[in-house]
């Protein structure tokens, strides 16, 4: 690790632990993308259903991420961090040993829970590890670790799936998690914790989770001829009732709600969050359906499919730093709009290439999506966080992550329904990417029409 003046040895150990944790959580999520066809084959399930391996994680992560931050404030970041890593480790073992798809899905949901707890605590730990004048360095360090992990995940997942078994994507988490826990206990600088009084919106978590789960389940069942239309209708009705209950619960909880009332009426924050919700659909779609297309239609290996994602992953990381550097000069609205528009155009380009065998025809579209995502994401997060008072910055950041994961989960549900109703995989992926392009275009229009720059810009 490069020496930086003014940082002690114990703080270097802290940075190493943070890096390993970011890599553990972020790479695991993206590593499954090239392994999904192999998982479908192992459990003899249809390809349009295997998205639940990703969605189980995303749903649990999305609804717990905000609560995780509050739990860290109440019980201490260190305790929450360790509990999250242990849950992540044990559920990885459970998933790796699973012989039924239901067990794997439960394990993935538990991994989402553990990952959300660890990540919520990690964000607070990162910014208290060094003095406040080093906040920029820490932020860049975490973003760099996240970019490296996200880009490496599909390649590592492809290698493990091809040369060993997809289960090793889970098994490899165990020694890394054990190393993180050991280093934390032995080397992480001691933190003082002052317990605060806070209220957890458990009813909000329950109603939101139930609404989204039943909606996604209905999308899966709607394309199954053996499933009663009446059952699908009932699932959708209960999902709507749960969603309405969530809104009522949020109003009653006010500032203790999953999304506090003061943030709901904050226009900049809500426009940023809703835009993230729509744009996240593109990232999840690329992550799952491009490898599926390469493996199932063009007969790539899992490793080759993981490598095929690199243009989008690497360009996203590079342009995230570019976006951060020009944010103050150009303002968030221009970055939000140009990023979302670029992603939408990239998706439209990919939607007409499904039957092509030559890989190079996919590269421009994936580069455009990666560039757009890199420009959009930091601008959206920065706009959301800087629109609220400093005391709520961590909470607002966690809620933006919630929007991202829940948007991706809903997007995968929609895409799986499109794929299941198509005559073949290539046509299904093309249609899904086309629909995703229009959905991301909604994110562009929301940013264009409703985002307001600060006065004086």
N, C-alpha and C positions, 0 to 999 in steps of 0.2 A: 504494500500500500504506500502511495506517495506521501512523503512527510509534509505536513502543513504546520507552519509555525503557530505556537500557542496552544497546541493540542497535546494533552498528556497521553501517556501510555495506556492508562485505563480507558480514556476516551477513544483511543484507536481500537481497543478491544470492543468497546461499545458499538463503534461503527461497523466492525466486522460482523458482530452478532446481528445488527440490523440488516446488513447486506444479505447474510445467509437466510434470514427470515423472509425478506422480500423475495429472494430467489425461490425459496421453498413454496411460498403461497402462490406467487404469480406464475412461475413456470409450470406448476402442477396443473393450473387451470387451462393453459394453452396446450400443454403436452397431450391432452386427450384428443385433440382435433384429428390427427392422422390415425389414431387407434380405434375410432368409432366403428368402422366396418369390421375390424377383427372382433370387437366386443359383440357386435350384432351376430356374427357367425358363431361365437362361443356359446351364446345363450339362445340361439335360434330365434331371434326376434327380428322384426322388419326394420329396415334402415330408417324409416320415417318415425320410429318409436325410440331409437337409440339416442336421440337428442336429450332424453331425460337424464342421461349420465352427466351432461353438462347442466341441464336445467335444474336438477335436484340441488346441485351445488349453488347455482346462481340465485335461486329463490331463497334458500336458507341464508346465504351471504347477504343478499339484498335487504331482507327484513330484519336481520340481526345487527347489521353494521352500525346503525344509529344507537341502538340500545347498548351495544358493546362499549361505545364511548362513554355512556353514562355509567355503566357498571365499573369502568376503569376509574372514573372520577370518584365513585362511592367506595370501592374496595381496594383501589390502588392499581396503577398501571402494571406494575410488576406481577402482581397476583393474577390479574386478568390475562396478561400476556402468557404466563406459564400455563394457566388452565387451557387457554386456546391452543397452544402448541401441543399439549398432552392429548387433548381431544382430537386434534388433527392427526397426530401420530397413531393413536389407537384405532381411529376410524379408517385410516389408510390400511392398517393391518387387516381389519375386518373386510374391507373392500377387496383387498388382494386375495384373501382366502375364500371369497364368496363363491358359492356354487349355484346360486339362484339370482336372477336379475333383481328381484325385490330386495335382497340383502345388499347388493351393490348400490342400489339407489338410496337405501337408508344410510349406508356408509358415506355416500357422496353428500347427502344432506347434512350429516354430522360433520363432515369435513368443511362444508360451507359455514356451519356454526363455529367450529374451531378457528377457521381462517378469519372470520369476521371479528371474533374476540381478539385474536392476536393482532390483526391489522389495526383495529381501533386503538389498542394500547400502544402499538408501535408508532403511530403518528404522533401521539403525545410524547412518547419517549424520545423520539428523534429530535424534537425541537427543544427539549430540556436537557439533552445530553451535553450540548455545547452552550457557551454564552449567547445571549440574544443577538450580539453583533455578528454571529456566525450562522444566523438563520438561513441566509441565502445559500451558503455552502451546504448545509444539511439538506435543504430542499432540493438542490441540484443533485446531491448524492443519492437521495431516495429515488428521484426521477430516473437517474442513470441506472440504478439497480433494477428498477421496474422495467425500463426499456430493454436491458440485457436479458432479464428473466423472460419477458414476453416473447422476445425474438428467439431465444434458445429453446423455449418450451416445445414447440412443434418439432424441432430437429431432434431434441433428446427423446421426445415421445416416439418419433418415427424409428429411431435407432433401437430403443428398447422393445418396441412392438415387433420390429422386423427380425432382430438378431437374438432376442430372448423371448419375451411374452409381454402382452400389454399389461399384465398384472405387475410387472416390475416398475411401471410408472407409479404405482402405489407403494410397492415395497421399498423403493429407493428413498421415499419420504422418511422412513423410520430412522435410519442412521443419521440423516441430516437433522431431523427433529431432535434426536437424542443429543447430537453435538450442540445444537442451539441451546437446549436446556442446560447442559453441562457447562458451557461457556458462560451462560447468563448467571448461573449460581456461583461460579468461581471467579468470573472476571468483570461482570457488569458493574459500573459504579453505583454505589448505594444511592437510593432515592428516598427523600422524605415524602411521606404521604399524610395529608390532612383530610380526613374523611369528611365528605360533605353530605348534606341531606338532599336527596333527589327522589323523584317519583318515576317509576318505570311504567310505560304505557303497554302493559302486557295484553290488555284487551284489544288495543290497536294492532299489535303484532298478530294476534290470533285472527282477527277479522280480515286484515289485509292478506295474510298468508292463505286463509281459507278461500277468499275471493279469487285470488290469482291461481291457486292450485286447481280449483274446480273449473275455472275458465279454460286453463290449458288442457285439463283432462277432457273437457267437452270438445275442444278442437281436435284432440286425438281420436275421440270416439265418433266424431261426425263423419269421418271418411271410412269407418268400419261398417260394412253392410250387415254384419251380424249383430250390431248393437242397436237397440231400440231407439227410434227417434224421440220417443217420449222421455227416455232416460237422459238423452242429450239436452232436451228442453228443460228438464228438471234441474240438471247440473247448472245450466246457464241462469235459470231463475234464482237458484240458491246463491250463485256467484254474485248476481246483482244485489240480492238482499244483503249479503255479507259486505259488499262494497258500500252500500248505503249505511250499514251499521258502522263501518269504519269511519265514514264522514261524520256521523253523529258522535261517535266516541271521541274523535279528534276535536270537535267543537267543545265537548264537555271538558276535555283535558286541558284545553287552552295552551299555556306555555309548557305544560308537561307532556304534550302530545308527541307522537312520533315526528310529526312536522309541526313545530310550535306555531301558534297563531301569528306571531310577529313576523315569521318568515313567509307565511301564506300570503300576507298582504304586501310583502316586499316584491315589487314588480320585477326588478332586475334579477333577484334570486330565483323567482318562480319561472320566469322566461328562460333563464339559463338552465335550470333543472329540467324543465319540460323539453327543451331542445336536446339536452343530453339523452333523455328517455328515447326520443325518436332516432337520434343519430346512432345510439348504441346498437340498434338493430343491425346496422351494417357491419359493425365489427364482429358481432356474434355470428352473423350469416357467413362472412368470409371465413371465419375460424372453423366453422363446422362443414359448410357445404362445398367450398372449393377443394379441400382434401378428399371429401366424399366423391366429388366428380372425378378427380384425378385417379383415385384408387379403383372405383367401381366401373367407370366408363373407359378411362384411358389406360388402365392396368398399371398405374404407378405402384411402386412399393410404398409402405408407410413412411420410410425415410425420405424417399423422393418427394412425396406429398408434403412432408414437413419443410423440406428445402424450398418447395415451390411457393410457400407462404412468405419467404424472406423479403421479397421486394416490398410487400405491404408493411411488414413488421419493422424492417430497418428504416424505410422512408418515414414511417410514423415517428420513430424515435428521433431521427435527425431533425425533422421539422417541428417536433415538440420544443426543441431548444431554440429553433429559429423563431417560433411563435412567442416564446417567453421573452426573447431579446427585443422584438419589435412591438410588444404589446402596448407599452406606454406611448409609443410614437404613432401607431395607427389606430389604437383604440379597440376595445373588444368586439364591437358590432361588426366591423369590417372583417375581423378574423373569424368570428362565428359564421357569418354569411358565406365568406369565400371557402372556409373549410367544409361546411355542410354541402355547398354546391359542388365542390370538387368530388366529394365522396359520392354524391348522387350521380354525377356524370360517369364516374368510374364504375359504379354498379350497372348503369345502363350499358356501358361498353362490354362488361363481362357477360351481361345477360344474352348477348348474341353470339357468344363464342363457345357455348357448351359442347358443340359437336366437333370443334377443331381439335386436331391431335397435336399440332405444333405448339409447344409451350409458349414460345415468344409472343404469340398473339394475345396471351393473357397478361403479359407483363405491364403494358401501358395502363390498363385498367386498374391493376393492383397497385401500381405506383401512385396513381391518382387518388385511389382510396386511402393509401397510407399517408400521402402528403396532406390530404384533406383532414384525416383524423388527427394527425400531428398538429396541424394548425388550429383545429377546432377545440380539442380537449383542454389544453392548458388555458386557453382564453375563457372557456366556459367555467372551469373551476375557479380561476382567478376572479372573474366577474362575480361569481356567486359568493365567494368568501369575502371579497373586499366590499360587498354591498351591505354587509352586516357589521355590527360592532365587534370589536376584537374579542370580547368575552364569549362570543358565539361562533368564532371562526372554525373551531374544531368540529362543532356540531353541524355547521353548514357544509363543511367539506364531506362529512360522513353522509349527509342526506344526498349530496350530489352523487356519491358512490352508490347509494341506494337507487336513485333514479337510473343510473347506468346499468346496474345488474338486473333490475326488474324490467327495464326496457328490453334488454337482451333476452331475458327469459320469455317475455311475451312475443318478441320477434321470432324466436326459435319455434314457439308453439304455432304461430301463423305459418311459418315456412314449412314445418313438418306436415301441416294439413295440405298445403299446396303440393308438396312432394308426393304425398300419399295418393292424391287425386290425379296425378299425371300419368300418362301411359308408359313413361320410362324415366330413368333417373336424370338423363341429360336434359330432357324437356322440363322435368320438375325443377331442377336447379336453375335453369334459365328463367322459368316463370317466377321462382322465388326471388331471384336477384332483381328481376324487373320490378316486382312489387316493392322490394326493399328500397330500390332507387326512388320510387314515388313516396314511400314513407319518410325517407331521409329528406326528401324535398319539402315535406311538411315542416321538418325541423328548420330548414333554411327559411321558409316563409314565416315561421313563428319569430325567428331571430330578426328577420328583415322588417316585419310589420310591428312588432311589439317591444323589441328591445330599445331602451332609451339610454343614450349616453349621458354621463354626468354633465351637468351644466358647466360651461367654461372650456369644454374640449374643443 
